[in-house]
């Protein structure tokens, strides 16, 4: 495991490596493996990119982001403009059903409605995240799938075994009423995210509770 000084250096280097982030505007501090980011950026997309770059670094146990989005004058849009553009993006996206709704207030966009699959919920947020003029995106879409707990558990365990280097034995799966609980351990944040993604990809999953430790 890296110490806090090494981890901070790696995060700073990864931020400089990420082309969509101006690393000089972001401060990094680390305590007990938890990384805190602060500073300001010109767009929600850059804030998201900085957070994602940080989570890619090995041995990062957690990320607390205090990065502020300060829109330059050239990026300011009215709420109506943002809402219209967001609705057009979603309407033209094959993966997003027409049950997804958009609301914008003071530059903050809220997605609501329902989808049958988690990937549709994630795709709706991905589609609107790069839009100019937004300060925040809140994804309140509800996933309402149809599948039994037994099917969910079996499919997730099978998927973990297909993608894990040690047959998925490090992660255990519990499922009930559309809720999945993951337990066990992995070695990196990316492995933990992959396990979460695998769980969400199963039909019938409404919620994933992640108790996987990074060790």
mmCIF file of the C-alpha atoms, coordinates in Angstrom:
data_MODEL
# 
_entry.id   MODEL 
# 
loop_
_atom_site.group_PDB 
_atom_site.id 
_atom_site.type_symbol 
_atom_site.label_atom_id 
_atom_site.label_alt_id 
_atom_site.label_comp_id 
_atom_site.label_asym_id 
_atom_site.label_entity_id 
_atom_site.label_seq_id 
_atom_site.pdbx_PDB_ins_code 
_atom_site.Cartn_x 
_atom_site.Cartn_y 
_atom_site.Cartn_z 
_atom_site.occupancy 
_atom_site.B_iso_or_equiv 
_atom_site.pdbx_formal_charge 
_atom_site.auth_seq_id 
_atom_site.auth_comp_id 
_atom_site.auth_asym_id 
_atom_site.auth_atom_id 
_atom_site.pdbx_PDB_model_num 
ATOM 1   C CA . UNK A 1 1   ? 0.000   0.000   0.000   1.00 0.00 ? 1   UNK A CA 1 
ATOM 2   C CA . UNK A 1 2   ? 1.173   3.524   -0.799  1.00 0.00 ? 2   UNK A CA 1 
ATOM 3   C CA . UNK A 1 3   ? 1.582   6.055   1.979   1.00 0.00 ? 3   UNK A CA 1 
ATOM 4   C CA . UNK A 1 4   ? -0.314  9.342   1.813   1.00 0.00 ? 4   UNK A CA 1 
ATOM 5   C CA . UNK A 1 5   ? 2.618   11.247  0.293   1.00 0.00 ? 5   UNK A CA 1 
ATOM 6   C CA . UNK A 1 6   ? 3.029   8.713   -2.522  1.00 0.00 ? 6   UNK A CA 1 
ATOM 7   C CA . UNK A 1 7   ? -0.721  8.594   -3.126  1.00 0.00 ? 7   UNK A CA 1 
ATOM 8   C CA . UNK A 1 8   ? -0.950  12.379  -3.378  1.00 0.00 ? 8   UNK A CA 1 
ATOM 9   C CA . UNK A 1 9   ? 1.909   12.450  -5.880  1.00 0.00 ? 9   UNK A CA 1 
ATOM 10  C CA . UNK A 1 10  ? 0.208   9.783   -8.013  1.00 0.00 ? 10  UNK A CA 1 
ATOM 11  C CA . UNK A 1 11  ? -3.127  11.633  -7.982  1.00 0.00 ? 11  UNK A CA 1 
ATOM 12  C CA . UNK A 1 12  ? -1.464  14.897  -8.997  1.00 0.00 ? 12  UNK A CA 1 
ATOM 13  C CA . UNK A 1 13  ? 0.334   13.115  -11.814 1.00 0.00 ? 13  UNK A CA 1 
ATOM 14  C CA . UNK A 1 14  ? -2.875  11.427  -12.996 1.00 0.00 ? 14  UNK A CA 1 
ATOM 15  C CA . UNK A 1 15  ? -4.677  14.785  -13.032 1.00 0.00 ? 15  UNK A CA 1 
ATOM 16  C CA . UNK A 1 16  ? -1.877  16.244  -15.157 1.00 0.00 ? 16  UNK A CA 1 
ATOM 17  C CA . UNK A 1 17  ? -2.170  13.206  -17.459 1.00 0.00 ? 17  UNK A CA 1 
ATOM 18  C CA . UNK A 1 18  ? -5.926  13.681  -17.992 1.00 0.00 ? 18  UNK A CA 1 
ATOM 19  C CA . UNK A 1 19  ? -6.277  16.011  -21.023 1.00 0.00 ? 19  UNK A CA 1 
ATOM 20  C CA . UNK A 1 20  ? -9.715  17.386  -20.074 1.00 0.00 ? 20  UNK A CA 1 
ATOM 21  C CA . UNK A 1 21  ? -8.508  18.623  -16.669 1.00 0.00 ? 21  UNK A CA 1 
ATOM 22  C CA . UNK A 1 22  ? -6.458  21.710  -15.847 1.00 0.00 ? 22  UNK A CA 1 
ATOM 23  C CA . UNK A 1 23  ? -4.578  20.218  -12.938 1.00 0.00 ? 23  UNK A CA 1 
ATOM 24  C CA . UNK A 1 24  ? -3.139  23.538  -11.787 1.00 0.00 ? 24  UNK A CA 1 
ATOM 25  C CA . UNK A 1 25  ? -6.619  24.599  -10.644 1.00 0.00 ? 25  UNK A CA 1 
ATOM 26  C CA . UNK A 1 26  ? -7.178  21.554  -8.438  1.00 0.00 ? 26  UNK A CA 1 
ATOM 27  C CA . UNK A 1 27  ? -5.717  21.005  -4.995  1.00 0.00 ? 27  UNK A CA 1 
ATOM 28  C CA . UNK A 1 28  ? -5.072  17.511  -3.631  1.00 0.00 ? 28  UNK A CA 1 
ATOM 29  C CA . UNK A 1 29  ? -4.729  16.385  -0.026  1.00 0.00 ? 29  UNK A CA 1 
ATOM 30  C CA . UNK A 1 30  ? -4.655  12.819  1.366   1.00 0.00 ? 30  UNK A CA 1 
ATOM 31  C CA . UNK A 1 31  ? -5.275  11.389  4.813   1.00 0.00 ? 31  UNK A CA 1 
ATOM 32  C CA . UNK A 1 32  ? -5.326  7.653   5.549   1.00 0.00 ? 32  UNK A CA 1 
ATOM 33  C CA . UNK A 1 33  ? -5.849  6.827   1.876   1.00 0.00 ? 33  UNK A CA 1 
ATOM 34  C CA . UNK A 1 34  ? -8.844  9.172   1.456   1.00 0.00 ? 34  UNK A CA 1 
ATOM 35  C CA . UNK A 1 35  ? -8.276  11.859  -1.166  1.00 0.00 ? 35  UNK A CA 1 
ATOM 36  C CA . UNK A 1 36  ? -9.803  15.328  -0.959  1.00 0.00 ? 36  UNK A CA 1 
ATOM 37  C CA . UNK A 1 37  ? -10.020 17.511  -4.047  1.00 0.00 ? 37  UNK A CA 1 
ATOM 38  C CA . UNK A 1 38  ? -10.677 21.249  -3.983  1.00 0.00 ? 38  UNK A CA 1 
ATOM 39  C CA . UNK A 1 39  ? -10.357 24.229  -6.282  1.00 0.00 ? 39  UNK A CA 1 
ATOM 40  C CA . UNK A 1 40  ? -12.550 25.410  -9.145  1.00 0.00 ? 40  UNK A CA 1 
ATOM 41  C CA . UNK A 1 41  ? -13.240 24.429  -12.751 1.00 0.00 ? 41  UNK A CA 1 
ATOM 42  C CA . UNK A 1 42  ? -15.154 25.934  -15.675 1.00 0.00 ? 42  UNK A CA 1 
ATOM 43  C CA . UNK A 1 43  ? -17.569 23.070  -16.287 1.00 0.00 ? 43  UNK A CA 1 
ATOM 44  C CA . UNK A 1 44  ? -19.347 20.156  -14.657 1.00 0.00 ? 44  UNK A CA 1 
ATOM 45  C CA . UNK A 1 45  ? -17.658 17.879  -17.195 1.00 0.00 ? 45  UNK A CA 1 
ATOM 46  C CA . UNK A 1 46  ? -14.179 18.910  -15.976 1.00 0.00 ? 46  UNK A CA 1 
ATOM 47  C CA . UNK A 1 47  ? -15.204 18.345  -12.345 1.00 0.00 ? 47  UNK A CA 1 
ATOM 48  C CA . UNK A 1 48  ? -16.430 14.870  -13.218 1.00 0.00 ? 48  UNK A CA 1 
ATOM 49  C CA . UNK A 1 49  ? -13.266 14.108  -15.226 1.00 0.00 ? 49  UNK A CA 1 
ATOM 50  C CA . UNK A 1 50  ? -11.052 15.145  -12.301 1.00 0.00 ? 50  UNK A CA 1 
ATOM 51  C CA . UNK A 1 51  ? -12.973 12.909  -9.911  1.00 0.00 ? 51  UNK A CA 1 
ATOM 52  C CA . UNK A 1 52  ? -12.810 9.967   -12.320 1.00 0.00 ? 52  UNK A CA 1 
ATOM 53  C CA . UNK A 1 53  ? -9.082  10.433  -12.861 1.00 0.00 ? 53  UNK A CA 1 
ATOM 54  C CA . UNK A 1 54  ? -8.549  10.419  -9.096  1.00 0.00 ? 54  UNK A CA 1 
ATOM 55  C CA . UNK A 1 55  ? -10.496 7.187   -8.647  1.00 0.00 ? 55  UNK A CA 1 
ATOM 56  C CA . UNK A 1 56  ? -8.308  5.467   -11.245 1.00 0.00 ? 56  UNK A CA 1 
ATOM 57  C CA . UNK A 1 57  ? -5.268  5.725   -8.986  1.00 0.00 ? 57  UNK A CA 1 
ATOM 58  C CA . UNK A 1 58  ? -4.364  2.473   -7.217  1.00 0.00 ? 58  UNK A CA 1 
ATOM 59  C CA . UNK A 1 59  ? -4.776  2.372   -3.398  1.00 0.00 ? 59  UNK A CA 1 
ATOM 60  C CA . UNK A 1 60  ? -7.266  5.262   -3.357  1.00 0.00 ? 60  UNK A CA 1 
ATOM 61  C CA . UNK A 1 61  ? -9.716  4.246   -0.610  1.00 0.00 ? 61  UNK A CA 1 
ATOM 62  C CA . UNK A 1 62  ? -12.130 7.132   -1.064  1.00 0.00 ? 62  UNK A CA 1 
ATOM 63  C CA . UNK A 1 63  ? -12.567 10.496  -2.769  1.00 0.00 ? 63  UNK A CA 1 
ATOM 64  C CA . UNK A 1 64  ? -14.144 13.608  -1.250  1.00 0.00 ? 64  UNK A CA 1 
ATOM 65  C CA . UNK A 1 65  ? -14.657 16.292  -3.867  1.00 0.00 ? 65  UNK A CA 1 
ATOM 66  C CA . UNK A 1 66  ? -15.011 19.953  -2.902  1.00 0.00 ? 66  UNK A CA 1 
ATOM 67  C CA . UNK A 1 67  ? -14.347 21.168  -6.444  1.00 0.00 ? 67  UNK A CA 1 
ATOM 68  C CA . UNK A 1 68  ? -16.578 24.112  -7.373  1.00 0.00 ? 68  UNK A CA 1 
ATOM 69  C CA . UNK A 1 69  ? -17.992 24.754  -10.841 1.00 0.00 ? 69  UNK A CA 1 
ATOM 70  C CA . UNK A 1 70  ? -17.566 28.457  -11.673 1.00 0.00 ? 70  UNK A CA 1 
ATOM 71  C CA . UNK A 1 71  ? -19.007 29.090  -15.117 1.00 0.00 ? 71  UNK A CA 1 
ATOM 72  C CA . UNK A 1 72  ? -17.269 31.681  -17.296 1.00 0.00 ? 72  UNK A CA 1 
ATOM 73  C CA . UNK A 1 73  ? -19.516 34.272  -18.917 1.00 0.00 ? 73  UNK A CA 1 
ATOM 74  C CA . UNK A 1 74  ? -19.287 32.465  -22.256 1.00 0.00 ? 74  UNK A CA 1 
ATOM 75  C CA . UNK A 1 75  ? -20.780 29.284  -20.723 1.00 0.00 ? 75  UNK A CA 1 
ATOM 76  C CA . UNK A 1 76  ? -23.765 30.788  -18.928 1.00 0.00 ? 76  UNK A CA 1 
ATOM 77  C CA . UNK A 1 77  ? -27.098 29.469  -20.249 1.00 0.00 ? 77  UNK A CA 1 
ATOM 78  C CA . UNK A 1 78  ? -30.671 29.979  -19.096 1.00 0.00 ? 78  UNK A CA 1 
ATOM 79  C CA . UNK A 1 79  ? -32.450 27.108  -17.392 1.00 0.00 ? 79  UNK A CA 1 
ATOM 80  C CA . UNK A 1 80  ? -34.861 26.911  -20.346 1.00 0.00 ? 80  UNK A CA 1 
ATOM 81  C CA . UNK A 1 81  ? -31.967 26.582  -22.815 1.00 0.00 ? 81  UNK A CA 1 
ATOM 82  C CA . UNK A 1 82  ? -30.363 23.825  -20.745 1.00 0.00 ? 82  UNK A CA 1 
ATOM 83  C CA . UNK A 1 83  ? -33.657 21.960  -20.382 1.00 0.00 ? 83  UNK A CA 1 
ATOM 84  C CA . UNK A 1 84  ? -34.416 22.105  -24.115 1.00 0.00 ? 84  UNK A CA 1 
ATOM 85  C CA . UNK A 1 85  ? -30.924 20.933  -25.048 1.00 0.00 ? 85  UNK A CA 1 
ATOM 86  C CA . UNK A 1 86  ? -31.021 18.117  -22.480 1.00 0.00 ? 86  UNK A CA 1 
ATOM 87  C CA . UNK A 1 87  ? -34.405 16.900  -23.725 1.00 0.00 ? 87  UNK A CA 1 
ATOM 88  C CA . UNK A 1 88  ? -33.117 16.893  -27.308 1.00 0.00 ? 88  UNK A CA 1 
ATOM 89  C CA . UNK A 1 89  ? -30.061 14.874  -26.258 1.00 0.00 ? 89  UNK A CA 1 
ATOM 90  C CA . UNK A 1 90  ? -32.223 12.292  -24.529 1.00 0.00 ? 90  UNK A CA 1 
ATOM 91  C CA . UNK A 1 91  ? -34.784 12.150  -27.325 1.00 0.00 ? 91  UNK A CA 1 
ATOM 92  C CA . UNK A 1 92  ? -32.074 11.336  -29.869 1.00 0.00 ? 92  UNK A CA 1 
ATOM 93  C CA . UNK A 1 93  ? -30.398 8.719   -27.645 1.00 0.00 ? 93  UNK A CA 1 
ATOM 94  C CA . UNK A 1 94  ? -31.555 5.206   -28.530 1.00 0.00 ? 94  UNK A CA 1 
ATOM 95  C CA . UNK A 1 95  ? -30.628 3.840   -25.072 1.00 0.00 ? 95  UNK A CA 1 
ATOM 96  C CA . UNK A 1 96  ? -32.822 6.254   -23.114 1.00 0.00 ? 96  UNK A CA 1 
ATOM 97  C CA . UNK A 1 97  ? -36.600 5.575   -22.946 1.00 0.00 ? 97  UNK A CA 1 
ATOM 98  C CA . UNK A 1 98  ? -39.139 8.395   -23.194 1.00 0.00 ? 98  UNK A CA 1 
ATOM 99  C CA . UNK A 1 99  ? -40.097 7.819   -19.557 1.00 0.00 ? 99  UNK A CA 1 
ATOM 100 C CA . UNK A 1 100 ? -37.112 9.951   -18.460 1.00 0.00 ? 100 UNK A CA 1 
ATOM 101 C CA . UNK A 1 101 ? -37.933 13.568  -17.534 1.00 0.00 ? 101 UNK A CA 1 
ATOM 102 C CA . UNK A 1 102 ? -35.803 16.705  -17.133 1.00 0.00 ? 102 UNK A CA 1 
ATOM 103 C CA . UNK A 1 103 ? -36.019 19.632  -14.701 1.00 0.00 ? 103 UNK A CA 1 
ATOM 104 C CA . UNK A 1 104 ? -33.521 22.504  -14.450 1.00 0.00 ? 104 UNK A CA 1 
ATOM 105 C CA . UNK A 1 105 ? -33.227 25.073  -11.665 1.00 0.00 ? 105 UNK A CA 1 
ATOM 106 C CA . UNK A 1 106 ? -30.397 27.609  -11.339 1.00 0.00 ? 106 UNK A CA 1 
ATOM 107 C CA . UNK A 1 107 ? -28.145 25.540  -13.599 1.00 0.00 ? 107 UNK A CA 1 
ATOM 108 C CA . UNK A 1 108 ? -28.778 22.296  -11.702 1.00 0.00 ? 108 UNK A CA 1 
ATOM 109 C CA . UNK A 1 109 ? -30.386 19.548  -13.787 1.00 0.00 ? 109 UNK A CA 1 
ATOM 110 C CA . UNK A 1 110 ? -32.514 16.773  -12.275 1.00 0.00 ? 110 UNK A CA 1 
ATOM 111 C CA . UNK A 1 111 ? -33.352 13.577  -14.156 1.00 0.00 ? 111 UNK A CA 1 
ATOM 112 C CA . UNK A 1 112 ? -36.487 11.751  -13.024 1.00 0.00 ? 112 UNK A CA 1 
ATOM 113 C CA . UNK A 1 113 ? -38.897 9.119   -14.293 1.00 0.00 ? 113 UNK A CA 1 
ATOM 114 C CA . UNK A 1 114 ? -38.306 5.394   -14.726 1.00 0.00 ? 114 UNK A CA 1 
ATOM 115 C CA . UNK A 1 115 ? -36.226 2.917   -16.706 1.00 0.00 ? 115 UNK A CA 1 
ATOM 116 C CA . UNK A 1 116 ? -36.194 -0.877  -16.804 1.00 0.00 ? 116 UNK A CA 1 
ATOM 117 C CA . UNK A 1 117 ? -32.390 -1.157  -16.745 1.00 0.00 ? 117 UNK A CA 1 
ATOM 118 C CA . UNK A 1 118 ? -29.617 0.531   -14.789 1.00 0.00 ? 118 UNK A CA 1 
ATOM 119 C CA . UNK A 1 119 ? -27.582 1.103   -17.950 1.00 0.00 ? 119 UNK A CA 1 
ATOM 120 C CA . UNK A 1 120 ? -30.454 3.268   -19.269 1.00 0.00 ? 120 UNK A CA 1 
ATOM 121 C CA . UNK A 1 121 ? -30.344 5.365   -16.114 1.00 0.00 ? 121 UNK A CA 1 
ATOM 122 C CA . UNK A 1 122 ? -26.570 5.749   -16.425 1.00 0.00 ? 122 UNK A CA 1 
ATOM 123 C CA . UNK A 1 123 ? -26.795 6.554   -20.144 1.00 0.00 ? 123 UNK A CA 1 
ATOM 124 C CA . UNK A 1 124 ? -29.293 9.347   -19.494 1.00 0.00 ? 124 UNK A CA 1 
ATOM 125 C CA . UNK A 1 125 ? -26.840 11.015  -17.115 1.00 0.00 ? 125 UNK A CA 1 
ATOM 126 C CA . UNK A 1 126 ? -23.906 10.403  -19.447 1.00 0.00 ? 126 UNK A CA 1 
ATOM 127 C CA . UNK A 1 127 ? -25.817 12.054  -22.301 1.00 0.00 ? 127 UNK A CA 1 
ATOM 128 C CA . UNK A 1 128 ? -26.465 15.324  -20.453 1.00 0.00 ? 128 UNK A CA 1 
ATOM 129 C CA . UNK A 1 129 ? -23.297 15.602  -18.357 1.00 0.00 ? 129 UNK A CA 1 
ATOM 130 C CA . UNK A 1 130 ? -21.189 17.406  -21.030 1.00 0.00 ? 130 UNK A CA 1 
ATOM 131 C CA . UNK A 1 131 ? -23.783 20.152  -21.676 1.00 0.00 ? 131 UNK A CA 1 
ATOM 132 C CA . UNK A 1 132 ? -22.564 23.728  -21.346 1.00 0.00 ? 132 UNK A CA 1 
ATOM 133 C CA . UNK A 1 133 ? -23.988 25.843  -18.547 1.00 0.00 ? 133 UNK A CA 1 
ATOM 134 C CA . UNK A 1 134 ? -24.730 23.180  -15.947 1.00 0.00 ? 134 UNK A CA 1 
ATOM 135 C CA . UNK A 1 135 ? -23.458 23.298  -12.386 1.00 0.00 ? 135 UNK A CA 1 
ATOM 136 C CA . UNK A 1 136 ? -24.803 19.946  -11.204 1.00 0.00 ? 136 UNK A CA 1 
ATOM 137 C CA . UNK A 1 137 ? -26.663 16.814  -12.326 1.00 0.00 ? 137 UNK A CA 1 
ATOM 138 C CA . UNK A 1 138 ? -28.936 14.868  -9.967  1.00 0.00 ? 138 UNK A CA 1 
ATOM 139 C CA . UNK A 1 139 ? -30.016 11.450  -11.227 1.00 0.00 ? 139 UNK A CA 1 
ATOM 140 C CA . UNK A 1 140 ? -33.331 10.590  -9.549  1.00 0.00 ? 140 UNK A CA 1 
ATOM 141 C CA . UNK A 1 141 ? -34.433 8.083   -12.178 1.00 0.00 ? 141 UNK A CA 1 
ATOM 142 C CA . UNK A 1 142 ? -36.021 4.973   -10.649 1.00 0.00 ? 142 UNK A CA 1 
ATOM 143 C CA . UNK A 1 143 ? -35.124 1.556   -12.051 1.00 0.00 ? 143 UNK A CA 1 
ATOM 144 C CA . UNK A 1 144 ? -38.219 -0.671  -12.145 1.00 0.00 ? 144 UNK A CA 1 
ATOM 145 C CA . UNK A 1 145 ? -37.153 -4.045  -13.560 1.00 0.00 ? 145 UNK A CA 1 
ATOM 146 C CA . UNK A 1 146 ? -38.731 -7.500  -13.485 1.00 0.00 ? 146 UNK A CA 1 
ATOM 147 C CA . UNK A 1 147 ? -36.714 -10.468 -12.200 1.00 0.00 ? 147 UNK A CA 1 
ATOM 148 C CA . UNK A 1 148 ? -36.513 -12.812 -9.195  1.00 0.00 ? 148 UNK A CA 1 
ATOM 149 C CA . UNK A 1 149 ? -33.874 -12.537 -6.463  1.00 0.00 ? 149 UNK A CA 1 
ATOM 150 C CA . UNK A 1 150 ? -32.594 -16.040 -7.285  1.00 0.00 ? 150 UNK A CA 1 
ATOM 151 C CA . UNK A 1 151 ? -32.079 -15.120 -10.927 1.00 0.00 ? 151 UNK A CA 1 
ATOM 152 C CA . UNK A 1 152 ? -30.333 -11.882 -9.994  1.00 0.00 ? 152 UNK A CA 1 
ATOM 153 C CA . UNK A 1 153 ? -27.911 -13.580 -7.588  1.00 0.00 ? 153 UNK A CA 1 
ATOM 154 C CA . UNK A 1 154 ? -27.063 -16.377 -10.017 1.00 0.00 ? 154 UNK A CA 1 
ATOM 155 C CA . UNK A 1 155 ? -26.496 -14.050 -12.963 1.00 0.00 ? 155 UNK A CA 1 
ATOM 156 C CA . UNK A 1 156 ? -24.255 -11.676 -11.012 1.00 0.00 ? 156 UNK A CA 1 
ATOM 157 C CA . UNK A 1 157 ? -22.164 -14.522 -9.573  1.00 0.00 ? 157 UNK A CA 1 
ATOM 158 C CA . UNK A 1 158 ? -21.780 -16.003 -13.047 1.00 0.00 ? 158 UNK A CA 1 
ATOM 159 C CA . UNK A 1 159 ? -20.719 -12.629 -14.479 1.00 0.00 ? 159 UNK A CA 1 
ATOM 160 C CA . UNK A 1 160 ? -18.191 -12.075 -11.677 1.00 0.00 ? 160 UNK A CA 1 
ATOM 161 C CA . UNK A 1 161 ? -16.645 -15.462 -12.329 1.00 0.00 ? 161 UNK A CA 1 
ATOM 162 C CA . UNK A 1 162 ? -16.323 -14.687 -16.041 1.00 0.00 ? 162 UNK A CA 1 
ATOM 163 C CA . UNK A 1 163 ? -14.512 -11.410 -15.444 1.00 0.00 ? 163 UNK A CA 1 
ATOM 164 C CA . UNK A 1 164 ? -12.492 -12.062 -12.277 1.00 0.00 ? 164 UNK A CA 1 
ATOM 165 C CA . UNK A 1 165 ? -8.915  -13.348 -12.309 1.00 0.00 ? 165 UNK A CA 1 
ATOM 166 C CA . UNK A 1 166 ? -9.676  -15.676 -9.380  1.00 0.00 ? 166 UNK A CA 1 
ATOM 167 C CA . UNK A 1 167 ? -13.161 -16.856 -10.388 1.00 0.00 ? 167 UNK A CA 1 
ATOM 168 C CA . UNK A 1 168 ? -14.926 -14.138 -8.396  1.00 0.00 ? 168 UNK A CA 1 
ATOM 169 C CA . UNK A 1 169 ? -14.274 -15.865 -5.067  1.00 0.00 ? 169 UNK A CA 1 
ATOM 170 C CA . UNK A 1 170 ? -13.256 -12.611 -3.408  1.00 0.00 ? 170 UNK A CA 1 
ATOM 171 C CA . UNK A 1 171 ? -16.731 -11.085 -3.794  1.00 0.00 ? 171 UNK A CA 1 
ATOM 172 C CA . UNK A 1 172 ? -19.975 -12.580 -2.469  1.00 0.00 ? 172 UNK A CA 1 
ATOM 173 C CA . UNK A 1 173 ? -23.486 -11.642 -3.584  1.00 0.00 ? 173 UNK A CA 1 
ATOM 174 C CA . UNK A 1 174 ? -26.748 -11.356 -1.646  1.00 0.00 ? 174 UNK A CA 1 
ATOM 175 C CA . UNK A 1 175 ? -30.019 -10.430 -3.369  1.00 0.00 ? 175 UNK A CA 1 
ATOM 176 C CA . UNK A 1 176 ? -33.560 -9.699  -2.176  1.00 0.00 ? 176 UNK A CA 1 
ATOM 177 C CA . UNK A 1 177 ? -36.414 -7.553  -3.509  1.00 0.00 ? 177 UNK A CA 1 
ATOM 178 C CA . UNK A 1 178 ? -34.249 -6.058  -6.251  1.00 0.00 ? 178 UNK A CA 1 
ATOM 179 C CA . UNK A 1 179 ? -31.508 -5.051  -3.791  1.00 0.00 ? 179 UNK A CA 1 
ATOM 180 C CA . UNK A 1 180 ? -28.014 -6.531  -4.175  1.00 0.00 ? 180 UNK A CA 1 
ATOM 181 C CA . UNK A 1 181 ? -25.373 -6.521  -1.430  1.00 0.00 ? 181 UNK A CA 1 
ATOM 182 C CA . UNK A 1 182 ? -21.738 -7.076  -2.398  1.00 0.00 ? 182 UNK A CA 1 
ATOM 183 C CA . UNK A 1 183 ? -19.188 -8.173  0.206   1.00 0.00 ? 183 UNK A CA 1 
ATOM 184 C CA . UNK A 1 184 ? -15.547 -9.252  0.106   1.00 0.00 ? 184 UNK A CA 1 
ATOM 185 C CA . UNK A 1 185 ? -12.381 -7.522  -1.032  1.00 0.00 ? 185 UNK A CA 1 
ATOM 186 C CA . UNK A 1 186 ? -10.518 -6.402  -4.147  1.00 0.00 ? 186 UNK A CA 1 
ATOM 187 C CA . UNK A 1 187 ? -7.113  -4.846  -4.717  1.00 0.00 ? 187 UNK A CA 1 
ATOM 188 C CA . UNK A 1 188 ? -8.015  -1.645  -6.592  1.00 0.00 ? 188 UNK A CA 1 
ATOM 189 C CA . UNK A 1 189 ? -10.778 0.934   -6.879  1.00 0.00 ? 189 UNK A CA 1 
ATOM 190 C CA . UNK A 1 190 ? -11.277 -0.037  -10.530 1.00 0.00 ? 190 UNK A CA 1 
ATOM 191 C CA . UNK A 1 191 ? -11.910 -3.677  -9.523  1.00 0.00 ? 191 UNK A CA 1 
ATOM 192 C CA . UNK A 1 192 ? -14.474 -2.477  -7.015  1.00 0.00 ? 192 UNK A CA 1 
ATOM 193 C CA . UNK A 1 193 ? -16.169 -0.335  -9.646  1.00 0.00 ? 193 UNK A CA 1 
ATOM 194 C CA . UNK A 1 194 ? -16.182 -3.255  -12.065 1.00 0.00 ? 194 UNK A CA 1 
ATOM 195 C CA . UNK A 1 195 ? -17.944 -5.432  -9.467  1.00 0.00 ? 195 UNK A CA 1 
ATOM 196 C CA . UNK A 1 196 ? -20.539 -2.679  -8.949  1.00 0.00 ? 196 UNK A CA 1 
ATOM 197 C CA . UNK A 1 197 ? -21.023 -2.338  -12.700 1.00 0.00 ? 197 UNK A CA 1 
ATOM 198 C CA . UNK A 1 198 ? -21.454 -6.097  -13.028 1.00 0.00 ? 198 UNK A CA 1 
ATOM 199 C CA . UNK A 1 199 ? -24.116 -6.107  -10.309 1.00 0.00 ? 199 UNK A CA 1 
ATOM 200 C CA . UNK A 1 200 ? -26.004 -3.198  -11.865 1.00 0.00 ? 200 UNK A CA 1 
ATOM 201 C CA . UNK A 1 201 ? -25.933 -4.886  -15.280 1.00 0.00 ? 201 UNK A CA 1 
ATOM 202 C CA . UNK A 1 202 ? -28.094 -7.779  -14.077 1.00 0.00 ? 202 UNK A CA 1 
ATOM 203 C CA . UNK A 1 203 ? -31.794 -7.540  -14.985 1.00 0.00 ? 203 UNK A CA 1 
ATOM 204 C CA . UNK A 1 204 ? -33.959 -6.906  -11.927 1.00 0.00 ? 204 UNK A CA 1 
ATOM 205 C CA . UNK A 1 205 ? -31.513 -4.845  -9.887  1.00 0.00 ? 205 UNK A CA 1 
ATOM 206 C CA . UNK A 1 206 ? -32.925 -1.676  -8.298  1.00 0.00 ? 206 UNK A CA 1 
ATOM 207 C CA . UNK A 1 207 ? -30.217 -0.991  -5.726  1.00 0.00 ? 207 UNK A CA 1 
ATOM 208 C CA . UNK A 1 208 ? -26.618 -2.069  -5.087  1.00 0.00 ? 208 UNK A CA 1 
ATOM 209 C CA . UNK A 1 209 ? -25.138 -1.834  -1.590  1.00 0.00 ? 209 UNK A CA 1 
ATOM 210 C CA . UNK A 1 210 ? -21.366 -2.086  -1.789  1.00 0.00 ? 210 UNK A CA 1 
ATOM 211 C CA . UNK A 1 211 ? -19.432 -3.397  1.228   1.00 0.00 ? 211 UNK A CA 1 
ATOM 212 C CA . UNK A 1 212 ? -16.377 -4.443  -0.789  1.00 0.00 ? 212 UNK A CA 1 
ATOM 213 C CA . UNK A 1 213 ? -13.112 -3.457  0.858   1.00 0.00 ? 213 UNK A CA 1 
ATOM 214 C CA . UNK A 1 214 ? -9.924  -2.495  -0.959  1.00 0.00 ? 214 UNK A CA 1 
ATOM 215 C CA . UNK A 1 215 ? -7.067  -4.524  0.497   1.00 0.00 ? 215 UNK A CA 1 
# 
